[in-house]
Amino acid sequence: MSSKLHIKKGDTVYVNAGEDKGHTGRVLQVLVQERRAIVEGVNMVSKSTKPNAKNPQGGIIKKEASIHISNLNLVDPKSGKPTRIGRRKSSEGATVRYSKKSGEEIK
């Protein structure tokens, strides 16, 4: 049903559309079924919380909401600019992701 996604947890991504266009951040979580990702410091929403042990005061907290992966581009490890990615076989036979801009392998 779902094809491979171009981003993984821990990747640094650039937001190319929406309210946070131009921001970069690290991927904290990838929601594969929904084709969405949660990116550090991007798409912040206010959430009301009841008082609990962790937050005895309760109130409004800011947290990241998910963003659709079509609005994200991987950041090229060489130039630091947004790039598309491709996949190819490495010399060991494993499939690796690489930057279309620089040809650099993405770890």
C-alpha positions in Angstrom: 0.0 0.0 0.0 2.6 2.6 1.0 5.8 3.3 -0.9 9.1 4.2 0.7 9.2 7.7 2.1 12.1 10.1 1.3 12.6 11.1 4.9 13.5 9.3 8.1 13.6 10.1 11.8 16.7 12.2 12.6 17.0 13.8 9.1 17.4 17.5 8.8 14.6 18.9 6.5 13.6 22.1 4.9 10.0 23.2 4.8 9.1 24.3 1.3 5.4 25.2 1.7 2.9 26.4 4.3 3.1 28.8 7.2 6.7 27.7 8.2 8.1 27.9 4.7 11.9 28.4 4.8 12.4 26.9 8.2 14.7 23.9 8.8 14.5 21.3 11.6 15.2 17.8 12.6 12.5 15.1 12.1 11.4 13.8 15.5 8.8 11.2 14.2 7.5 9.9 10.9 3.8 8.9 10.7 4.0 6.5 7.8 0.3 5.6 7.4 -0.7 9.3 7.3 2.4 10.3 5.2 3.2 13.0 7.7 6.2 13.9 9.9 6.7 15.9 13.1 9.6 18.3 12.7 11.3 20.1 15.6 10.2 23.7 16.0 7.9 23.6 12.9 4.1 23.9 12.8 3.8 24.8 16.5 0.2 24.6 18.0 -1.2 25.6 21.4 -2.7 22.7 23.4 -4.7 23.1 26.5 -3.7 20.6 29.3 -5.4 19.7 32.5 -3.2 19.7 35.6 -1.2 16.5 36.1 1.9 15.2 37.9 4.2 16.5 35.2 2.5 19.9 34.8 0.7 20.6 38.1 -0.4 24.1 36.9 -2.1 22.8 33.7 -2.7 25.6 31.1 -1.6 26.1 27.5 1.5 24.4 26.2 3.1 24.8 22.7 4.0 21.6 20.8 4.8 20.5 17.3 2.0 19.2 15.0 2.6 17.0 12.1 3.3 18.3 8.6 2.7 16.5 5.3 5.9 15.0 3.8 5.2 16.6 0.4 6.0 19.9 2.1 9.5 18.7 3.2 12.8 18.5 1.4 15.9 16.8 2.7 18.9 19.2 3.4 21.9 18.4 1.3 24.8 17.3 3.6 27.4 19.0 1.4 25.8 22.4 0.6 23.2 22.7 3.3 20.5 23.5 0.7 17.3 21.6 0.1 17.5 18.7 -2.4 15.5 15.9 -3.8 16.8 12.4 -3.1 17.4 9.2 -5.1 18.2 5.6 -4.2 21.0 3.4 -5.5 22.8 0.3 -4.5 26.0 0.8 -2.6 29.2 -1.3 -3.3 28.1 -3.6 -0.4 24.7 -4.2 -2.2 22.6 -2.2 0.3 20.2 0.5 -1.0 21.3 4.0 0.1 19.8 7.4 -0.3 21.8 10.1 -2.1 21.4 13.8 -2.8 20.3 14.6 -6.3 22.2 18.0 -6.1 25.6 16.9 -4.9 25.5 13.1 -5.4 26.5 12.8 -1.7 25.3 9.7 0.2 22.9 10.4 3.0 23.5 8.5 6.2 
